[in-house]
C-alpha cells in the first residue's frame, strides 16, 4: 500500500511537473542599450552632462594652475624665507591640494547624480514601453539581448517597443 501511494505521488509529480513545464511560455528579448541609444531626449541629456563636465573641468584646471603657481613660488623662494613663512606656504599648498581633491570628488559625485537625474525619465519610458509590449504580447519573460548568447523560441520585441515609443 505504501509503495503504491509513493508510486502514485511520483507519477503525479512527473506528469504534473511536465504539464507545468509545458505551460505556454512566451519568451522575448530586446537590446536595452540599443534602445536607450535611440531614445528621444538622450542627446539633450548628453549635451547637458558634457556642458556641466566642461565647466567642472575648467574650474579644476584653474585650481590646478593656482596650485602650480604657489608651488613654483615656494620652490623658487623657500631659501630666502624664514621658517614661519615656509611653514605657512607649505600649509597653503597642502590646503590647496586638499581643496582640489575635495572638489574633484564632489564633482564626480555630482555628475553621477546629475546623469541619473537626467536619464531616469528616459530609462523609465523605455522600461514602461517594454513592460507594455510584454503584457500586450503575452510574454512570460523578456531578456536583455545585450547579453543574450542563445535564444530559441525567443522573439525580438525591439520593433514593437519602437512602435510603442513612436520611434
Backbone as ProteinMPNN parsed JSONL, in Angstrom:
{"seq_chain_A": "XXXXXXXXXXXXXXXXXXXXXXXXXXXXXXXXXXXXXXXXXXXXXXXXXXXXXXXXXXXXXXXXXXXXXXXXXXXXXXXXXXXXXXXXXXXXXXXXXXXXXXXXXXXXXXXXXXXXXXXXXXXXXXXXXXXXXXXXXXXXXXXXXXXXXXXXXXXXXXXXXXXXXXX", "coords_chain_A": {"N_chain_A": [[0.829, -1.193, 0.0], [1.891, 1.261, 0.86], [3.963, 1.509, -0.967], [2.521, 1.721, -3.335], [1.188, 4.15, -2.946], [3.355, 5.878, -2.885], [4.278, 5.505, -5.496], [2.112, 6.537, -6.953], [2.14, 9.241, -6.122], [4.672, 9.931, -7.11], [4.217, 9.634, -9.855], [2.297, 11.613, -10.239], [3.833, 13.914, -9.7], [5.704, 13.66, -11.747], [4.177, 13.75, -14.141], [2.574, 15.957, -13.628], [4.465, 17.962, -13.118], [5.587, 18.074, -15.627], [3.474, 19.074, -17.084], [3.311, 21.631, -16.023], [5.769, 22.603, -16.856], [5.322, 22.659, -19.55], [3.626, 24.696, -19.869], [2.336, 27.513, -21.536], [4.91, 29.225, -22.353], [6.133, 32.275, -23.291], [8.707, 33.797, -24.778], [10.732, 36.681, -24.974], [13.091, 39.068, -26.292], [15.263, 41.915, -26.025], [17.546, 44.461, -26.967], [18.566, 46.462, -24.678], [20.45, 48.51, -24.426], [20.821, 49.358, -27.045], [18.266, 50.324, -27.531], [18.139, 52.445, -25.654], [20.019, 54.126, -26.786], [18.71, 55.251, -28.936], [16.618, 56.608, -27.881], [14.352, 59.349, -27.477], [15.425, 62.482, -26.223], [17.77, 61.607, -25.125], [20.084, 62.602, -26.402], [19.935, 65.293, -25.698], [20.215, 65.117, -22.928], [22.833, 64.098, -22.821], [24.234, 66.268, -23.925], [23.794, 68.261, -22.004], [25.075, 67.096, -19.798], [27.718, 66.97, -20.768], [28.286, 69.686, -21.022], [28.134, 70.556, -18.344], [30.184, 68.98, -17.277], [32.356, 70.046, -18.628], [32.426, 72.628, -17.551], [33.092, 72.046, -14.917], [35.574, 70.842, -15.327], [36.997, 73.033, -16.305], [37.049, 74.728, -14.052], [38.508, 73.092, -12.346], [40.968, 73.005, -13.696], [41.725, 75.669, -13.414], [42.044, 75.81, -10.637], [44.147, 73.977, -10.351], [46.095, 75.338, -11.747], [46.503, 77.529, -10.054], [47.537, 76.17, -7.849], [49.91, 75.182, -8.946], [51.232, 77.59, -9.436], [51.594, 78.585, -6.812], [53.151, 76.512, -5.779], [55.444, 76.642, -7.432], [56.38, 79.174, -6.734], [57.036, 78.691, -4.082], [59.105, 76.802, -4.396], [61.037, 78.375, -5.648], [61.551, 80.482, -3.85], [61.926, 79.522, -1.288], [64.375, 79.277, 0.022], [65.032, 81.875, 0.737], [63.106, 82.578, 2.55], [61.839, 82.836, 5.921], [61.549, 80.329, 8.496], [58.921, 80.336, 9.503], [57.432, 81.527, 7.375], [57.94, 79.656, 5.351], [56.679, 77.382, 6.456], [54.057, 78.342, 6.548], [53.525, 78.704, 3.814], [53.811, 76.042, 2.921], [51.633, 74.945, 4.234], [49.601, 76.34, 2.916], [49.895, 75.253, 0.353], [49.297, 72.548, 0.901], [46.656, 72.835, 1.812], [45.451, 73.8, -0.522], [45.829, 71.577, -2.214], [44.222, 69.731, -0.864], [41.717, 70.991, -1.144], [41.418, 70.882, -3.906], [41.336, 68.106, -4.286], [39.016, 67.492, -2.8], [37.13, 68.98, -4.246], [37.269, 67.657, -6.716], [36.334, 65.071, -6.022], [33.728, 65.677, -5.105], [32.704, 66.766, -7.451], [32.712, 64.545, -9.183], [30.821, 62.932, -7.911], [28.593, 64.625, -8.058], [28.245, 64.795, -10.851], [27.594, 62.124, -11.431], [25.174, 61.861, -10.038], [23.688, 63.787, -11.385], [23.649, 62.707, -13.947], [22.12, 60.41, -13.459], [19.743, 61.649, -12.715], [19.036, 62.977, -15.107], [18.813, 60.863, -16.934], [16.957, 59.125, -15.855], [14.108, 59.626, -16.465], [14.141, 58.893, -19.172], [15.002, 56.225, -19.152], [12.922, 55.179, -17.618], [10.718, 55.582, -19.362], [11.449, 53.852, -21.449], [11.502, 51.405, -20.084], [8.804, 51.204, -19.295], [7.56, 51.018, -21.814], [8.618, 48.583, -22.703], [7.539, 46.879, -20.759], [4.787, 47.267, -21.304], [4.585, 46.253, -23.94], [5.304, 43.628, -23.392], [3.184, 42.801, -21.725], [0.955, 43.221, -23.445], [1.639, 41.507, -25.539], [1.636, 39.066, -24.322], [3.908, 37.94, -23.184], [5.991, 35.867, -21.207], [8.558, 36.112, -20.177], [11.017, 38.629, -20.642], [14.11, 39.072, -21.997], [17.261, 40.732, -21.71], [18.803, 41.447, -24.568], [21.394, 42.308, -24.934], [23.174, 40.772, -23.569], [22.442, 38.288, -24.309], [23.157, 35.141, -25.334], [22.229, 32.956, -26.683], [19.196, 32.128, -28.208], [16.349, 30.386, -28.461], [13.186, 30.109, -29.754], [12.589, 32.669, -28.899], [11.451, 35.885, -29.158], [12.351, 38.864, -30.824], [11.588, 41.881, -29.471], [12.059, 44.477, -30.129], [11.068, 45.94, -32.453], [8.307, 46.252, -31.776], [8.48, 47.707, -29.39], [9.744, 50.029, -30.264], [7.709, 50.986, -31.917], [5.724, 51.416, -29.997], [6.895, 53.517, -28.615], [6.912, 55.385, -30.542], [9.037, 55.599, -32.299]], "CA_chain_A": [[0.0, 0.0, 0.0], [2.772, 2.411, 0.964], [4.679, 1.601, -2.235], [1.563, 2.184, -4.331], [0.971, 5.574, -2.684], [4.578, 6.569, -3.317], [4.285, 5.438, -6.952], [1.084, 7.48, -7.43], [2.665, 10.59, -5.89], [5.776, 10.124, -8.052], [3.622, 9.834, -11.181], [1.679, 12.945, -10.25], [4.913, 14.904, -9.828], [6.329, 13.516, -13.061], [3.282, 14.255, -15.185], [2.137, 17.305, -13.222], [5.601, 18.864, -13.338], [5.733, 18.204, -17.07], [2.403, 19.953, -17.536], [3.702, 22.983, -15.644], [6.889, 22.992, -17.701], [4.828, 22.884, -20.892], [2.75, 25.87, -19.855], [2.687, 28.375, -22.651], [5.919, 30.238, -22.083], [6.445, 33.092, -24.454], [9.937, 34.493, -24.445], [11.13, 37.777, -25.852], [14.356, 39.704, -25.94], [15.497, 43.254, -26.566], [18.835, 45.029, -26.608], [18.185, 47.696, -23.983], [21.433, 49.556, -24.719], [20.486, 49.872, -28.374], [17.049, 51.109, -27.366], [18.453, 53.694, -24.955], [20.779, 54.985, -27.696], [17.817, 55.933, -29.876], [15.504, 57.222, -27.15], [14.282, 60.811, -27.514], [15.884, 63.128, -25.0], [19.094, 61.123, -24.744], [21.096, 63.534, -26.891], [19.843, 66.502, -24.872], [20.814, 64.779, -21.627], [24.278, 64.002, -23.03], [24.74, 67.625, -24.14], [23.776, 68.932, -20.695], [26.144, 66.498, -18.987], [29.012, 67.383, -21.311], [28.465, 71.106, -20.68], [28.431, 70.632, -16.912], [31.514, 68.38, -17.072], [33.34, 71.011, -19.137], [32.521, 73.702, -16.551], [33.834, 71.499, -13.779], [36.96, 70.665, -15.76], [37.593, 74.368, -16.386], [37.305, 75.155, -12.676], [39.586, 72.24, -11.842], [42.221, 73.469, -14.312], [42.062, 76.939, -12.769], [42.556, 75.484, -9.303], [45.453, 73.348, -10.501], [47.014, 76.408, -12.139], [46.833, 78.269, -8.835], [48.418, 75.309, -7.053], [51.217, 75.166, -9.605], [51.83, 78.91, -9.211], [52.026, 78.639, -5.409], [54.242, 75.541, -5.621], [56.629, 77.19, -8.089], [56.869, 80.276, -5.899], [57.661, 78.07, -2.911], [60.378, 76.191, -4.812], [61.999, 79.417, -6.009], [61.857, 81.432, -2.786], [61.997, 78.907, 0.038], [65.682, 79.516, 0.648], [65.071, 83.243, 1.282], [62.055, 82.775, 3.539], [62.042, 82.338, 7.275], [60.861, 79.056, 8.782], [57.49, 80.63, 9.655], [56.853, 81.737, 6.05], [57.987, 78.362, 4.655], [55.612, 76.548, 7.025], [52.778, 78.911, 6.118], [53.381, 78.399, 2.383], [53.569, 74.597, 2.808], [50.239, 74.746, 4.643], [48.768, 76.825, 1.814], [49.966, 74.255, -0.715], [48.55, 71.369, 1.344], [45.235, 73.2, 1.808], [45.01, 73.871, -1.92], [45.741, 70.201, -2.694], [43.031, 69.134, -0.245], [40.531, 71.597, -1.77], [41.311, 70.326, -5.265], [40.889, 66.715, -4.14], [37.611, 67.538, -2.383], [36.351, 69.467, -5.383], [37.221, 66.586, -7.706], [35.444, 64.01, -5.525], [32.355, 66.2, -5.122], [32.304, 66.927, -8.847], [32.398, 63.214, -9.702], [29.549, 62.528, -7.301], [27.547, 65.482, -8.62], [27.998, 64.397, -12.237], [26.886, 60.841, -11.416], [23.797, 62.135, -9.621], [23.046, 64.534, -12.464], [23.4, 61.756, -15.022], [20.978, 59.593, -13.038], [18.561, 62.524, -12.757], [18.68, 63.255, -16.498], [18.494, 59.65, -17.685], [15.867, 58.371, -15.227], [12.868, 59.651, -17.246], [14.355, 58.176, -20.429], [15.015, 54.801, -18.803], [11.569, 54.823, -17.179], [9.865, 55.47, -20.55], [11.832, 52.627, -22.15], [11.056, 50.274, -19.264], [7.34, 51.123, -19.389], [7.223, 50.523, -23.144], [8.946, 47.151, -22.718], [6.526, 46.198, -19.943], [3.515, 47.312, -22.032], [4.671, 45.298, -25.051], [5.304, 42.288, -22.793], [1.812, 42.486, -21.302], [0.075, 43.142, -24.617], [2.025, 40.352, -26.346], [1.518, 37.841, -23.542], [5.229, 37.373, -22.923], [6.258, 35.42, -19.85], [9.847, 36.699, -19.811], [11.75, 39.419, -21.628], [15.531, 39.074, -21.657], [18.05, 41.796, -22.312], [19.574, 40.836, -25.643], [22.779, 42.748, -24.935], [23.993, 39.691, -23.042], [21.813, 37.042, -24.724], [24.09, 34.387, -26.163], [21.476, 31.998, -27.475], [17.763, 32.212, -27.969], [15.47, 29.574, -29.284], [11.798, 30.442, -29.443], [12.533, 33.969, -28.249], [11.127, 36.876, -30.178], [12.913, 40.198, -30.631], [10.46, 42.804, -29.324], [12.505, 45.839, -30.428], [10.139, 46.668, -33.33], [7.081, 46.622, -31.063], [8.81, 48.747, -28.42], [9.955, 51.256, -31.042], [6.39, 51.453, -32.323], [5.069, 51.91, -28.784], [7.529, 54.787, -28.272], [6.809, 56.3, -31.676], [10.365, 55.763, -32.918]], "C_chain_A": [[0.872, 1.255, 0.0], [3.532, 2.616, -0.343], [3.767, 2.124, -3.337], [1.321, 3.678, -4.187], [2.174, 6.392, -3.153], [4.64, 6.598, -4.84], [3.277, 6.424, -7.542], [1.57, 8.919, -7.274], [3.788, 10.895, -6.873], [5.246, 10.376, -9.459], [2.983, 11.212, -11.295], [2.732, 14.036, -10.423], [5.516, 14.864, -11.232], [5.451, 14.125, -14.146], [2.795, 15.67, -14.871], [3.228, 18.327, -13.459], [5.805, 19.105, -14.823], [4.672, 19.147, -17.623], [2.73, 21.407, -17.197], [4.814, 23.479, -16.551], [6.423, 23.302, -19.119], [3.838, 24.038, -20.953], [3.227, 26.814, -20.947], [3.626, 29.484, -22.226], [6.174, 30.984, -23.375], [7.614, 33.971, -24.066], [10.22, 35.578, -25.471], [12.473, 38.319, -25.41], [14.447, 41.068, -26.622], [16.886, 43.693, -26.133], [18.554, 46.396, -25.995], [19.17, 48.829, -24.256], [21.155, 50.192, -26.079], [19.242, 50.762, -28.292], [17.35, 52.453, -26.711], [19.232, 54.658, -25.851], [19.872, 55.79, -28.622], [16.64, 56.626, -29.196], [15.522, 58.742, -27.303], [14.713, 61.387, -26.167], [17.273, 62.708, -24.582], [20.18, 62.098, -25.161], [21.107, 64.82, -26.066], [20.492, 66.26, -23.517], [22.333, 64.712, -21.749], [24.899, 65.388, -23.191], [24.823, 68.387, -22.819], [24.913, 68.41, -19.827], [27.526, 66.931, -19.471], [29.305, 68.837, -20.969], [28.854, 71.254, -19.211], [29.811, 70.054, -16.604], [32.606, 69.343, -17.543], [33.522, 72.169, -18.16], [33.337, 73.253, -15.349], [35.312, 71.349, -14.132], [37.686, 72.009, -15.832], [37.958, 74.883, -14.993], [38.469, 74.37, -12.081], [40.933, 72.68, -12.416], [42.671, 74.787, -13.697], [42.668, 76.688, -11.391], [43.947, 74.867, -9.385], [46.508, 74.367, -10.936], [47.455, 77.234, -10.944], [47.792, 77.466, -7.954], [49.824, 75.29, -7.65], [51.957, 76.485, -9.374], [52.394, 79.014, -7.786], [53.217, 77.7, -5.184], [55.541, 76.052, -6.247], [57.246, 78.324, -7.27], [57.594, 79.711, -4.675], [59.042, 77.518, -3.278], [61.447, 77.26, -5.08], [62.456, 80.246, -4.809], [62.061, 80.805, -1.409], [63.312, 79.178, 0.75], [65.749, 80.903, 1.285], [64.065, 83.472, 2.402], [62.479, 82.253, 4.915], [61.266, 81.028, 7.437], [59.348, 79.256, 8.877], [56.82, 80.781, 8.285], [56.86, 80.421, 5.265], [56.864, 77.447, 5.155], [54.237, 77.025, 6.568], [52.522, 78.566, 4.645], [53.132, 76.906, 2.156], [52.126, 74.28, 3.198], [49.282, 75.209, 3.552], [48.728, 75.803, 0.68], [49.156, 73.021, -0.347], [47.045, 71.651, 1.34], [44.677, 73.233, 0.392], [44.881, 72.467, -2.508], [44.494, 69.509, -2.139], [41.748, 69.684, -0.867], [40.321, 71.03, -3.174], [40.794, 68.895, -5.2], [39.415, 66.662, -3.749], [36.702, 67.985, -3.518], [36.177, 68.358, -6.415], [36.24, 65.484, -7.281], [33.985, 64.454, -5.544], [31.834, 66.344, -6.546], [31.922, 65.579, -9.465], [31.04, 62.742, -9.186], [28.394, 63.321, -7.915], [27.222, 65.081, -10.053], [27.256, 63.06, -12.32], [25.419, 61.035, -11.041], [23.026, 62.848, -10.727], [22.727, 63.616, -13.64], [22.188, 60.876, -14.689], [19.685, 60.398, -13.134], [18.093, 62.744, -14.198], [18.241, 62.01, -17.258], [17.319, 58.863, -17.099], [14.569, 58.437, -16.034], [12.982, 58.876, -18.565], [14.299, 56.671, -20.179], [13.621, 54.344, -18.376], [10.617, 54.667, -18.364], [10.163, 54.186, -21.318], [11.325, 51.4, -21.4], [9.541, 50.095, -19.353], [6.914, 50.574, -20.741], [7.5, 49.028, -23.247], [7.896, 46.367, -21.93], [5.175, 46.164, -20.653], [3.496, 46.302, -23.175], [4.633, 43.873, -24.504], [3.89, 41.879, -22.379], [0.892, 42.286, -22.509], [0.378, 41.901, -25.46], [1.938, 39.037, -25.613], [2.849, 37.163, -23.275], [5.364, 37.006, -21.454], [7.536, 36.066, -19.33], [10.369, 37.521, -20.982], [13.191, 39.471, -21.142], [16.213, 40.25, -22.336], [18.994, 41.155, -23.314], [21.021, 41.268, -25.688], [23.689, 41.635, -24.43], [23.411, 38.32, -23.407], [22.733, 36.32, -25.697], [23.388, 33.39, -27.064], [20.007, 32.173, -27.172], [17.02, 31.352, -28.983], [14.062, 29.889, -28.828], [11.705, 31.718, -28.618], [12.384, 35.007, -29.334], [11.761, 38.218, -29.827], [11.751, 41.193, -30.595], [10.845, 44.253, -29.633], [11.53, 46.566, -31.368], [8.849, 47.11, -32.625], [7.334, 47.757, -30.072], [9.046, 50.073, -29.134], [8.613, 51.846, -31.467], [5.655, 52.074, -31.139], [5.585, 53.308, -28.408], [7.431, 55.812, -29.401], [8.14, 56.564, -32.349], [10.418, 55.132, -34.29]], "O_chain_A": [[0.627, 2.192, -0.76], [3.727, 3.749, -0.782], [4.209, 2.897, -4.187], [1.254, 4.397, -5.184], [2.021, 7.461, -3.743], [5.017, 7.617, -5.418], [3.574, 7.081, -8.54], [1.427, 9.726, -8.192], [3.852, 11.999, -7.414], [5.765, 11.232, -10.176], [3.112, 11.888, -12.315], [2.542, 14.972, -11.2], [5.802, 15.904, -11.826], [5.918, 14.916, -14.967], [2.627, 16.483, -15.779], [2.963, 19.428, -13.942], [6.156, 20.211, -15.235], [4.948, 19.932, -18.53], [2.458, 22.309, -17.989], [4.81, 24.636, -16.97], [7.041, 24.106, -19.816], [3.273, 24.311, -22.013], [4.423, 26.882, -21.232], [3.191, 30.552, -21.794], [6.404, 30.38, -24.422], [7.524, 34.783, -23.145], [9.98, 35.412, -26.667], [12.93, 38.061, -24.297], [13.804, 41.33, -27.639], [17.347, 43.333, -25.049], [18.33, 47.371, -26.713], [18.768, 49.991, -24.312], [21.243, 51.409, -26.239], [19.185, 51.824, -28.913], [16.864, 53.487, -27.168], [19.121, 55.874, -25.694], [20.231, 56.889, -29.044], [15.764, 57.171, -29.868], [16.588, 59.356, -27.262], [14.398, 60.838, -25.111], [17.9, 63.382, -23.765], [21.088, 62.395, -24.385], [22.171, 65.367, -25.774], [21.234, 67.106, -23.018], [23.046, 65.212, -20.879], [25.973, 65.652, -22.651], [25.809, 69.075, -22.552], [25.628, 69.188, -19.197], [28.404, 67.226, -18.66], [30.445, 69.186, -20.661], [29.785, 71.986, -18.876], [30.53, 70.588, -15.759], [33.662, 69.438, -16.918], [34.64, 72.643, -17.96], [34.169, 73.999, -14.833], [36.189, 71.687, -13.336], [38.856, 72.107, -15.462], [39.051, 75.411, -14.786], [39.316, 74.936, -11.389], [41.93, 72.722, -11.695], [43.865, 74.998, -13.483], [43.682, 77.285, -11.03], [44.824, 75.193, -8.585], [47.671, 74.272, -10.543], [48.625, 77.597, -10.824], [48.737, 78.014, -7.387], [50.812, 75.373, -6.921], [53.166, 76.492, -9.143], [53.52, 79.469, -7.584], [54.17, 78.049, -4.488], [56.613, 75.91, -5.659], [58.465, 78.421, -7.133], [58.65, 80.212, -4.289], [60.02, 77.739, -2.564], [62.622, 77.06, -4.771], [63.611, 80.669, -4.75], [62.347, 81.524, -0.452], [63.337, 79.294, 1.975], [66.455, 81.087, 2.276], [64.164, 84.461, 3.128], [63.334, 81.377, 5.05], [60.432, 80.68, 6.601], [58.581, 78.43, 8.383], [55.749, 80.217, 8.061], [55.883, 80.106, 4.585], [56.179, 76.81, 4.354], [53.364, 76.22, 6.242], [51.411, 78.177, 4.284], [52.332, 76.539, 1.296], [51.475, 73.446, 2.568], [48.271, 74.557, 3.289], [47.669, 75.522, 0.119], [48.411, 72.497, -1.175], [46.254, 70.809, 0.916], [43.571, 72.756, 0.138], [43.921, 72.19, -3.227], [43.8, 68.791, -2.859], [40.797, 68.935, -1.093], [39.195, 70.737, -3.577], [39.914, 68.514, -5.973], [38.651, 65.873, -4.306], [35.626, 67.423, -3.718], [35.078, 68.143, -6.927], [35.423, 65.026, -8.079], [33.108, 63.693, -5.951], [30.663, 66.078, -6.816], [30.928, 65.482, -10.185], [30.221, 62.219, -9.942], [27.35, 62.759, -8.249], [26.052, 65.032, -10.432], [26.391, 62.881, -13.177], [24.531, 60.444, -11.655], [21.857, 62.55, -10.974], [21.668, 63.731, -14.257], [21.337, 60.633, -15.545], [18.658, 59.887, -13.58], [16.894, 62.702, -14.477], [17.382, 62.096, -18.136], [16.746, 58.017, -17.785], [13.967, 57.391, -16.277], [12.009, 58.27, -19.013], [13.632, 55.936, -20.907], [13.189, 53.247, -18.731], [9.802, 53.744, -18.388], [9.247, 53.509, -21.783], [10.786, 50.472, -22.002], [9.05, 48.972, -19.472], [6.002, 49.75, -20.813], [6.7, 48.287, -23.819], [7.424, 45.323, -22.379], [4.485, 45.145, -20.614], [2.515, 45.582, -23.359], [3.994, 43.003, -25.095], [3.453, 40.76, -22.645], [0.147, 41.308, -22.582], [-0.535, 41.309, -26.035], [2.146, 37.984, -26.216], [2.91, 35.939, -23.153], [4.912, 37.735, -20.572], [7.592, 36.513, -18.185], [10.191, 37.165, -22.146], [13.458, 39.868, -20.008], [15.792, 40.702, -23.401], [19.889, 40.399, -22.934], [21.815, 40.664, -26.409], [24.854, 41.564, -24.823], [23.846, 37.303, -22.867], [23.047, 36.842, -26.767], [23.92, 33.024, -28.112], [19.616, 32.345, -26.018], [17.072, 31.581, -30.192], [13.789, 29.929, -27.628], [10.847, 31.837, -27.744], [13.12, 34.997, -30.321], [11.713, 38.655, -28.678], [11.018, 41.331, -31.573], [10.043, 45.161, -29.42], [11.193, 47.719, -31.1], [8.361, 48.217, -32.855], [6.509, 48.659, -29.929], [8.6, 51.121, -28.666], [8.405, 53.056, -31.387], [5.038, 53.132, -31.268], [4.827, 54.163, -27.95], [7.821, 56.968, -29.233], [8.351, 57.64, -32.91], [11.455, 55.177, -34.951]]}, "name": "protein", "num_of_chains": 1, "seq": "XXXXXXXXXXXXXXXXXXXXXXXXXXXXXXXXXXXXXXXXXXXXXXXXXXXXXXXXXXXXXXXXXXXXXXXXXXXXXXXXXXXXXXXXXXXXXXXXXXXXXXXXXXXXXXXXXXXXXXXXXXXXXXXXXXXXXXXXXXXXXXXXXXXXXXXXXXXXXXXXXXXXXXX"}
